[in-house]
Amino acid sequence: MSPDNSGESRPKRSRRNTNSDSRQAPAEDKLRLPPQNLDAEKSVLGSILLMNEAIDEVGESLKAEHFYSDAHQKIYAAIHKLYEAGIRGIDAITLAEELIRRSELEAVGGPAYLAEILETVPHAAHVRYYADIVRDKWMQRSLIYACTEILADCYNAADDVESLLQSAERRVFSIVEEQGGTASIAISDILMDAFNRIDERLRKTGDVTGITTGFRDLDEQTTGFQATELIILAARPSMGKTALVCNIAEAVARKSGKGVLLFSLEQSNLELAERFLAITAKINGHDLRAGNLSEDQHMQLVKASDDLARLPLFIDDKPGRTMTQVAALARRLHRRSPLGIIIIDYLQLIEPEDKNAPREQQIAGISRRLKFLAKELRVPVVALAQLNRGVELREDKRPRLADLRESGAIEQDADMVMFLHRPDAYDPEDRPGEAEIIVAKHRSGPTGIIRLTWRKEFMRFENYSPMSDQDFNL
């Protein structure tokens, strides 16, 4: 007789099970059993006992805590332990010995219950389907418990609604992360997608197979920003990082017709709008801020405004965004209007989910989630980042990978790392108006240095062309 056939006689839940059914349920639901399928659970266990290699079919996605029955959790954990020890003759006898060693045989129902499990398997070859049922029921229970905890928090909390929202997002996101299951796909299932991707590149003219940046030499070096890539653009303050990504954002929106989502965690949307206007209209940024414009410049501004208004540019300037919020907003917008690129200005200003973790660990978590987002939405994600002050103490002030502030994980997660460097930021006489994009890491291509022209008065970067001194005194 199963020790879990009724709600009244279920064994005590395992303490280490974070999604344990012992958590408090709403009063009206106390008489209702949580979603579960004990027959499917027994069929998984029985299939493995009859055909040990079946554990390879389900072991990647199914964990002990996914079982509703505490007895089944213990049995599955014991089977796993034997299998990991290299034992391939796992049956009711060897399993019983392992459970005796763990002092758990009687708790799971004894040898009689192990025999009952073996008798209930309809077909061992269907183990993956049984495991899917077990996992789906666990997912339902997890959502119920998450909602219960969110409900309790809402009743018990004070007025900190933002904390409530972040807590709710974390709870649900932890379940979503578990939902992925296996990511292993046979190459035969991938080859068609690979061929379609190659054919798409062949149909394109020129060397740019990804999203164009608007800069000829950068596109030639990188073949454009590719879908699923995490691209880090790092520099010291006042080098023009934001101006550069505004240039790129405009080019992507204009040339690809796809949406551009720019998270501005430092500047307001009005400040960015003025940047876009100055870039597009080629109007001196200082004059724009001072309101010192001629009639012709005003007309240029009106024309630029009309032009920009037609572009699929989206700006989010809410400070303190968490990665959960960034990802949720990006997904929502991507469903409504397919995105061509996501830009984060800048990475270190994203609010960490765990405020008590070391800073390096926080940054590592953020960069990892940005890479996940790029893969999920299949768009390039460009994240700006700050560099350490050590750059300015060296004679050669060109940035290096070791200069990335706070975390080597940024370099590890990134498909491409670019540094923006302007010699005239340190010495006005050193190559004035010239900027360098240093491609220091490129997972899928060459590294190198690309030169650009910096038009400070317009807050605008352009394709490189040698300029005379008087060109910078407009």
C-alpha angles and dihedrals in degrees: 000000000000115000088219104048094112136034091236098061103038114137119247112281121252112263094219092058103103090192092048119157090231091083116113114271126199113278094247091054099048092097093049120088114231116249110286143140112209093181091058090048092051090046091055092051094043092048091055092049091051095042112021094192088065087083087071088059095056107017096092096056105024122075131184092251090059089074117091095209115076088212091055090050090055093046094049092048091051092049090050091051092052093046093049088051088061097254111145099173095076111158138139092287099049090041091052090052091052091049090050089052088052091045090238106108096099091041091060094048102272130257091315092063092049088054090049090054091054091051095053099060110113094190126348092207089067093063094120092057091050089049091051090055092050092049094047091052090049089051091053091050091048091053091049092052092045091051090047091053092045090051091050091048091051092053095043102039126094120227100303096117093163091060090048091053093048092048091049091049092050092051094049094041091054088059093046090053090054091050095072096084116175120005095188113117128178113251089235087066092049101045096077091054089047092052092048089052092050092047090052090054091049091053091055119090118232128010100297109105097162135043112317117239094203091244115106099208094042091051090049091051096046103023084233130297109306130221113267093020123134107211120191118204109190134178144142116273118286095022092116103259094146092045090052095051090046087056090049093045092053092048093050093048092046101042103032098034088219125126122271118207114197120188106201105191094168109035128047122248089250091056090050092047089056089050091052091048093050091047095047098040093038091229123154107264093217092053090049093053092044093048089236099142133143121226091257091051090049090054089049088052093051091049092048091049092053090047095050093045089065094055121095093241118148123187127193112189101170108133123226097034115171122216089251089058093043092051094045093051092046092050092048093049093043090056091051099040119008110244125227096192142358119214125195118198096213137357099204091056094062107110111245117237092220108047092183096058121100112272093245090054091049092052091045090054092050095049091047091051091049089055090048089052092052090051094044096051094031094229132118114261116207114197123187117218139186125241129222119265089242088087090071094051094061126086090228102054097187106124122247132200090257089062095070105120123245103347142048085197089079090063091043096052097041122095089199132019118195128181124205112216131176116185091200090062087074100029119020089206094054108097095317115214093015123119133184130212105202111202097204098168128025115168094193103033151008128316124223147119125290120195122218134179115244116211099191095180090060095034084234137134120208138183108286120272127156109255134195122236093254091060088071096054100067 
